[in-house]
Amino acid sequence: MRIATWNVNSLRSRIARVEAFLQRHDVDVLAVQETKARDDQLPLMGLQAGGYDVASSGVNQWNGVAVISRIGLDDVTTGFNGMPGWGEPLGTESRAIGATCHGVRIWSLYVPNGRKPDDPHYVYKLDWLARLRDAAKPWLDDQTALVGDWNIAPRDEDVFDMAAFAKDTHVTPPERAAFQAFLDDGYADLARPYTSDPETYTYWDYYRQRFERNRGMRIDFLLGSPSLAARVTGAFVDRDERAGQGASDHAPVVVDLAD
């Protein structure tokens, strides 16, 4: 079984790349973030023709998550218990969707960015992560994958230059502690043991040829429950998907599971 996560930065703009990626790597389940569209706006005919079912959650041109699967798509849940809202008036954003695919409960997650440490969105981010942790603790006994764009670089080697982020989010101690809390509870970083080389990133800003200079960040992760982690046989970051015209600013992360 092969599962992957990818922040596509607009599914409508990159549907051809997504379809090609699924076929090229023979992916069974793809968790997608930043679909940036309402559910009724997504171009799904090509995916469906290729044997994939799609569960999505999107209400406007911001955020949006989806699970694309060719091995089953059951018990779809939009949002998790206690997921906080954002905005004035307070509303629920499209940042989490769960589905069971061939016995594995997969959550596609788009963690809030946080913007700046002194921004209210940063408080929202930490609250969102704390609520997700509370919801995810009971899932540890099942085959569970928490995957997506976490908007956190949990280690110093996960950014090209720590000094460049000294006053930014993604690397602050509270964010890193929030990520570590999932590991302390028993979730495992499924890809890192197979992608442990320095400068293995998953995101490169479009700014100043960051990709060409490999000045990136590792912020996309697949965290798995103990029973799921025991099934992992390999993983890789498809760096080539960040190259070329029309690429997302994120690369997919792919994990293989034994049957």
Secondary structure, DSSP 8 states (H G I E B T S, - for coil): -EEEEEE-S-TTTTHHHHHHHHHHHT-SEEEEE---S-GGG---HHHHHTT-EEEEE-SSSS--EEEEESS--EEEEES-TT---BTTTTB--S-EEEEEETTEEEEEEE-----STTSHHHHHHHHHHHHHHHHHGGGGGS-EEEEEE-----SGGGBS-GGGGTTSSSSSHHHHHHHHHHHHHT-EESSGGGS-STT--SB--SGGGTTTTT--B--EEEEE-HHHHTTEEEEEE-GGGGSSTT--SB--EEEEE--
